[in-house]
Amino acid sequence: MSSTTDASASGADLSGAGRWCAIATELPCMVLSLMLVGQVVGSSIGGVQGGTTGALLGVFAGLIFGTYSVYLTIQHFEAIEQAESVRRTYMPSIEEIMEEPEFLRDYEPDE
């Protein structure tokens, strides 16, 4: 039981796992998609040899764009985390806490 408490206190839970899965799959998806685009464009221009060359160019372009995309995504997530940590919760004053709610007050109709 103490291990669960320790894990949640240290922030080692799975609440941010979705973000990291998205970041982890971003680079391979970019590389594969641009490789296929490069292969199709290269084969339409230069045949079989053009397809191979286009696929290699697509891999390099996907690696560059994917790395930049991962960098931007991490920067965005860091900005969100910093904005969440700065946010303060609302704490009413003691007068507002001790004030009797309106629905408990006696109703006196005007004559």
Residue frames as qw, qx, qy, qz and C-alpha x, y, z in Angstrom:
[[0.000, 0.885, 0.465, 0.000, 0.00, 0.00, 0.00],
 [0.305, -0.790, 0.093, 0.523, 2.84, 2.37, 0.73],
 [0.436, -0.076, 0.577, 0.686, 4.34, 1.78, -2.72],
 [0.184, 0.680, 0.606, 0.368, 1.16, 3.11, -4.35],
 [0.210, -0.937, -0.203, 0.192, 1.22, 6.15, -2.13],
 [0.464, -0.546, 0.331, 0.615, 4.89, 6.72, -2.85],
 [0.409, 0.224, 0.634, 0.618, 4.37, 6.38, -6.62],
 [0.077, 0.824, 0.490, 0.274, 1.50, 8.87, -6.68],
 [0.340, -0.878, -0.058, 0.331, 3.33, 11.29, -4.43],
 [0.454, -0.419, 0.435, 0.655, 6.41, 11.30, -6.62],
 [0.457, 0.636, -0.112, -0.611, 4.39, 11.79, -9.82],
 [0.061, -0.325, 0.885, 0.329, 5.35, 8.42, -11.33],
 [0.596, 0.336, 0.650, -0.331, 1.82, 7.46, -12.33],
 [0.432, 0.216, 0.715, 0.506, 0.56, 6.86, -15.86],
 [0.221, 0.804, 0.371, -0.408, -1.23, 10.19, -16.32],
 [0.162, 0.788, -0.318, -0.501, 1.31, 11.45, -18.89],
 [0.573, -0.100, 0.766, 0.273, 1.77, 8.16, -20.75],
 [0.558, 0.680, 0.475, 0.022, -0.44, 9.22, -23.65],
 [0.135, 0.951, -0.185, -0.206, 1.69, 12.26, -24.33],
 [0.297, -0.595, 0.701, 0.258, 4.88, 10.22, -24.42],
 [0.628, 0.226, 0.732, 0.142, 3.31, 7.57, -26.66],
 [0.454, 0.858, 0.233, -0.068, 2.31, 10.33, -29.08],
 [0.013, -0.883, 0.424, 0.202, 5.82, 11.75, -29.06],
 [0.511, -0.338, 0.767, 0.190, 7.41, 8.31, -29.45],
 [0.610, 0.381, 0.677, 0.157, 5.36, 7.44, -32.54],
 [0.278, 0.892, 0.070, -0.350, 5.67, 10.82, -34.22],
 [0.068, -0.685, 0.602, 0.405, 9.17, 10.36, -35.66],
 [0.364, -0.032, 0.895, 0.257, 8.69, 6.85, -37.16],
 [0.439, 0.665, 0.589, -0.137, 5.36, 7.86, -38.70],
 [0.199, 0.888, -0.135, -0.391, 6.93, 10.91, -40.31],
 [0.186, -0.498, 0.757, 0.379, 9.87, 8.89, -41.68],
 [0.410, 0.198, 0.880, 0.133, 7.66, 6.15, -43.13],
 [0.401, 0.771, 0.439, -0.228, 5.13, 8.51, -44.66],
 [0.174, 0.862, -0.283, -0.384, 7.75, 10.67, -46.37],
 [0.316, -0.308, 0.840, 0.317, 9.62, 7.56, -47.52],
 [0.461, 0.433, 0.773, 0.051, 6.47, 6.35, -49.28],
 [0.306, 0.893, 0.154, -0.290, 5.81, 9.78, -50.77],
 [0.068, -0.728, 0.551, 0.402, 9.41, 9.96, -51.98],
 [0.415, -0.052, 0.876, 0.241, 9.18, 6.49, -53.48],
 [0.459, 0.649, 0.604, -0.060, 5.97, 7.27, -55.36],
 [0.215, 0.928, -0.064, -0.297, 7.22, 10.62, -56.66],
 [0.208, -0.612, 0.676, 0.354, 10.65, 9.23, -57.52],
 [0.471, 0.107, 0.851, 0.208, 9.26, 6.22, -59.37],
 [0.446, 0.774, 0.433, -0.117, 6.90, 8.40, -61.37],
 [0.140, 0.915, -0.260, -0.274, 9.79, 10.61, -62.44],
 [0.138, 0.676, -0.708, -0.150, 12.68, 8.16, -62.83],
 [0.799, 0.105, -0.560, -0.195, 11.34, 4.62, -62.80],
 [0.873, -0.335, -0.330, 0.132, 12.76, 1.97, -60.45],
 [0.583, 0.081, -0.262, 0.765, 16.03, 3.81, -59.79],
 [0.107, -0.469, 0.000, -0.876, 14.12, 7.04, -59.17],
 [0.720, -0.529, -0.303, -0.331, 11.88, 5.21, -56.69],
 [0.804, -0.234, -0.330, 0.436, 14.87, 4.07, -54.66],
 [0.342, 0.212, -0.133, 0.906, 16.45, 7.51, -54.74],
 [0.338, -0.529, -0.173, -0.759, 13.15, 9.15, -53.85],
 [0.787, -0.490, -0.370, -0.055, 12.63, 6.76, -50.95],
 [0.672, -0.121, -0.287, 0.671, 16.09, 7.60, -49.55],
 [0.079, 0.328, -0.008, 0.941, 15.46, 11.32, -49.93],
 [0.559, -0.545, -0.317, -0.538, 12.08, 10.84, -48.26],
 [0.783, -0.374, -0.415, 0.274, 13.69, 9.04, -45.31],
 [0.458, 0.006, -0.208, 0.864, 16.16, 11.87, -44.77],
 [0.182, -0.406, -0.145, -0.884, 13.44, 14.51, -45.11],
 [0.693, -0.516, -0.416, -0.286, 11.20, 12.56, -42.72],
 [0.704, -0.244, -0.403, 0.532, 14.03, 12.31, -40.21],
 [0.219, 0.143, -0.105, 0.959, 14.62, 16.06, -40.32],
 [0.388, -0.405, -0.222, -0.798, 10.94, 17.08, -40.23],
 [0.750, -0.414, -0.508, -0.090, 10.09, 14.41, -37.66],
 [0.576, -0.156, -0.416, 0.686, 12.86, 15.49, -35.31],
 [0.002, -0.196, 0.035, -0.980, 11.75, 19.11, -35.58],
 [0.566, -0.419, -0.399, -0.587, 8.15, 18.08, -34.99],
 [0.727, -0.360, -0.533, 0.240, 9.09, 16.11, -31.86],
 [0.368, -0.004, -0.277, 0.887, 11.05, 19.14, -30.62],
 [0.244, -0.299, -0.130, -0.913, 8.05, 21.44, -31.11],
 [0.686, -0.420, -0.506, -0.310, 5.68, 18.98, -29.45],
 [0.645, -0.275, -0.503, 0.506, 7.90, 18.67, -26.37],
 [0.146, 0.101, -0.141, 0.974, 8.16, 22.46, -26.16],
 [0.454, -0.380, -0.325, -0.738, 4.36, 22.69, -26.33],
 [0.741, -0.406, -0.535, -0.008, 3.89, 20.12, -23.56],
 [0.501, -0.117, -0.398, 0.759, 6.45, 21.92, -21.38],
 [0.097, -0.237, -0.021, -0.966, 4.56, 25.20, -21.81],
 [0.633, -0.428, -0.435, -0.476, 1.30, 23.47, -20.82],
 [0.722, -0.314, -0.527, 0.321, 2.91, 21.97, -17.70],
 [0.311, 0.002, -0.271, 0.911, 4.35, 25.31, -16.65],
 [0.318, -0.332, -0.185, -0.869, 0.99, 27.03, -17.14],
 [0.722, -0.419, -0.508, -0.210, -0.69, 24.34, -15.01],
 [0.634, -0.230, -0.479, 0.562, 1.82, 24.72, -12.19],
 [0.111, 0.141, -0.119, 0.977, 1.39, 28.49, -12.11],
 [0.439, -0.473, -0.446, -0.621, -2.38, 28.29, -11.85],
 [0.059, -0.137, 0.689, -0.709, -3.62, 29.02, -8.34],
 [0.235, -0.474, -0.842, -0.108, -6.71, 27.50, -6.82],
 [0.241, -0.614, -0.112, -0.743, -9.43, 29.81, -5.57],
 [0.407, -0.268, -0.720, 0.494, -9.46, 30.23, -1.80],
 [0.194, -0.790, -0.340, -0.472, -12.33, 32.36, -0.48],
 [0.022, 0.478, -0.455, 0.751, -11.80, 34.75, 2.40],
 [0.141, -0.156, -0.878, 0.430, -12.88, 33.77, 5.90],
 [0.334, 0.259, 0.272, -0.865, -15.75, 36.28, 5.77],
 [0.586, 0.210, -0.463, -0.631, -17.11, 34.62, 2.66],
 [0.401, 0.013, -0.915, 0.048, -16.80, 31.18, 4.24],
 [0.051, -0.226, -0.749, 0.621, -18.59, 32.21, 7.44],
 [0.366, 0.103, -0.074, -0.922, -21.36, 34.11, 5.61],
 [0.532, 0.238, 0.745, -0.325, -24.76, 32.45, 5.75],
 [0.170, 0.124, 0.748, 0.629, -25.93, 31.27, 2.33],
 [0.324, -0.009, -0.119, -0.939, -28.83, 33.05, 0.75],
 [0.590, -0.198, -0.659, -0.422, -31.08, 29.99, 0.66],
 [0.485, -0.304, -0.728, 0.378, -30.84, 29.65, 4.45],
 [0.007, 0.010, -0.229, 0.973, -31.78, 33.28, 5.18],
 [0.208, 0.536, 0.720, -0.389, -35.28, 34.09, 6.34],
 [0.127, 0.362, 0.544, 0.746, -37.49, 35.38, 3.59],
 [0.035, 0.563, 0.481, -0.671, -39.41, 38.53, 4.50],
 [0.305, 0.556, 0.584, 0.507, -41.76, 39.68, 1.75],
 [0.067, -0.006, -0.060, 0.996, -42.19, 43.41, 1.24],
 [0.122, 0.596, 0.753, -0.251, -45.62, 44.76, 2.12]]
